[in-house]
Amino acid sequence: MINDIIVAEKLRKIYRIKVSKGLFRKSLKEIHALKGVDLRVKEGEIFGLLGPNGAGKTTLIKILTTLLLPDDGRALVNGYDVVKESRKVRASIGVMLMGERSLYWKLTGRENLEYFGSLYSLSGEALKKRVNEVIEFVGIKDFADRLVETYSSGQKMLLAFAKALINDAPLLFLDEPTVAMDPRNAALIREKIKLLRDEFGKTIFLTTHLMHEAEMLCDRVAIIDVGQILAVGSPQELKATLRGKSSIEIDVKLDRIDEVIPAIRAIDDVIDVASSYVKVNGIDAVRIRVLCNSPRTLLPDIIELLVKKSIDVLYVNPQEPTLEDVFMYYTGRLLTEDTRQGV
Amino acid sequence: MLEVIKAVFKLRWKYTVRYPGWAIFFIFVPIVFSLIPIILGWAVAGGPQQATINFKLRVGTENYTLFMILGSAVWVLSIGVMWDFGMWLREEQEMGTLEQLLLTPANIYHILLGSTIFTVALSATQFISVILFGGLMFGFLPELAKPSTLLAILYLVLGIVPLTGFALLIGCLIVSIREAEAIIRLLEPIIAFLVGVFYPITIMPSFVKYLALLIPLTISLQDMRAVILELDYVFNPYLDMMILLTYCIVWPSIAMITYRYVERKAKKEGGLGGY
């Protein structure tokens, strides 16, 4: 029987921040980072928490790894309560949080691993052996004995990933593990994450805002936005919720875009429209994503509208639904948007 | 526990020796610092001989150089422990590694203890270096080569233990506020003033004197001078030792409770990663 290795029930987190209202006046503003999150992660799966910046991903991971206290609700990790048994939780997890900022730059990679290994009660030969195993597994042997300050960003991220493995924990928390990485190193980390599940039976809880990464890696995905879990399921299950809907991706030159989006939204059959800024062959552009029932009939209408408004179209691509569409369906926005609650 | 302490000590040692430029500052600044009042004393009194007479009259010893260097060495020790420890915490916070330490199952007090031991070892090395170089410059080393120096060292050690608690309290302040460096810079001269670096605390007004006695090294310094230069103790040798022993328990306990409070508050409000 597969057990739930992470259980979160009605988790709430409110940040209270001071807002200046004149020279001496300040008031408290409440930001509801988590609004009653319920979540279960099964042993041996790669579970992805998918959401834009400010959705509550890091808050949730920080509560589950005992760095933050929830205001309400409870969470069990490896069967331990994150508030009452925090040390037992920490001993049973590996964490990659804050990426390259989690390292001592004036130490070598190996020294970093040895130091953190010591904090997990490893010592002597056992520590050296484990450090060598991790270096070998992640593939950082070539630069493990150089000072971290000489590493590239990608190398630092690989070392931060290696650090999360040092205590050989059954459960790994990886917060945006491939952020700011070049495609080659990002692919390497993804490959290792899969290997950790398949060969070593680890459970992996990762956060990402890259939908292709979630689709590629995760057995199950939870979509989180403004502190709420909106949907949970395998990527296939989530895409199936769109039932026959498809999407069209259109890149247009960055010009009079404010007029275009409402106009597209007004066309019959359009379910939702979202946009984000991108660069296409060095040109500043806007990527418009249109969720609809039948792209074949809709596409001519959209093109006609764009031509009428003299908008330069750079690229058009009708697509099968992706997790991006699922996210848009639930939130009305794209994943790339920042949803931090303004102060 | 020992593994964690050893690991933290080793980490801090590596960080320190890989950037050795601070070593020059380390020994000579305290000596230069104590030269200022010595030369000022000569200028005000009208020469070294007159300064000696005046100092003997006011303080009770002719050996003003040993008096000053001892004060200066104790001051750098106290500033060293408080500054170094507090800034280590801030550096860990800024680098992002403080949260990483809190993610491990290691007892945070063992981590703090490892860092404290390193800080004390570094500051004690500085203290000894200042005394040795100062002794060579001013020729007072023979006066330290007597058994009573051991008693003076005991008073110093009894002052250092509560000082570590003091340092953790300042560390708590530093990780909680943005303007940490300004606070430390403000504390430096205040401590120099209260500890009685260049004068005996007996000349202070009563309320300032009692405020100064809350700082453990004030008693240590006064009693070290009493032992080595045969001056007055703060109260008497036994009572002073009892006060220092009480401080050895009280200050670290207050600091540990405060740290727990700060950590819990940070965990409620957003973590120790930011400030």
Chai-1 contact restraints between the chains, C-beta under 6 A:
chainA,res_idxA,chainB,res_idxB,connection_type,confidence,min_distance_angstrom,max_distance_angstrom,comment,restraint_id
A,Y15,B,G270,contact,1.0,0.0,6.0,A-B,restraint_1
A,T65,B,L103,contact,1.0,0.0,6.0,A-B,restraint_2
A,L67,B,E99,contact,1.0,0.0,6.0,A-B,restraint_3
A,L67,B,G271,contact,1.0,0.0,6.0,A-B,restraint_4
A,L68,B,K267,contact,1.0,0.0,6.0,A-B,restraint_5
A,L68,B,G271,contact,1.0,0.0,6.0,A-B,restraint_6
A,L69,B,K267,contact,1.0,0.0,6.0,A-B,restraint_7
A,L69,B,K268,contact,1.0,0.0,6.0,A-B,restraint_8
A,R87,B,P105,contact,1.0,0.0,6.0,A-B,restraint_9
A,R90,B,P105,contact,1.0,0.0,6.0,A-B,restraint_10
A,A91,B,P105,contact,1.0,0.0,6.0,A-B,restraint_11
A,V95,B,L103,contact,1.0,0.0,6.0,A-B,restraint_12
A,M98,B,G96,contact,1.0,0.0,6.0,A-B,restraint_13
A,R101,B,G96,contact,1.0,0.0,6.0,A-B,restraint_14
A,S102,B,G96,contact,1.0,0.0,6.0,A-B,restraint_15
A,S102,B,Q100,contact,1.0,0.0,6.0,A-B,restraint_16
A,K106,B,Y15,contact,1.0,0.0,6.0,A-B,restraint_17
A,K106,B,R18,contact,1.0,0.0,6.0,A-B,restraint_18
A,Y115,B,A7,contact,1.0,0.0,6.0,A-B,restraint_19
A,Y115,B,L11,contact,1.0,0.0,6.0,A-B,restraint_20
A,S118,B,E3,contact,1.0,0.0,6.0,A-B,restraint_21
A,S118,B,A7,contact,1.0,0.0,6.0,A-B,restraint_22
A,L119,B,T104,contact,1.0,0.0,6.0,A-B,restraint_23
A,L119,B,A106,contact,1.0,0.0,6.0,A-B,restraint_24
A,S123,B,E3,contact,1.0,0.0,6.0,A-B,restraint_25
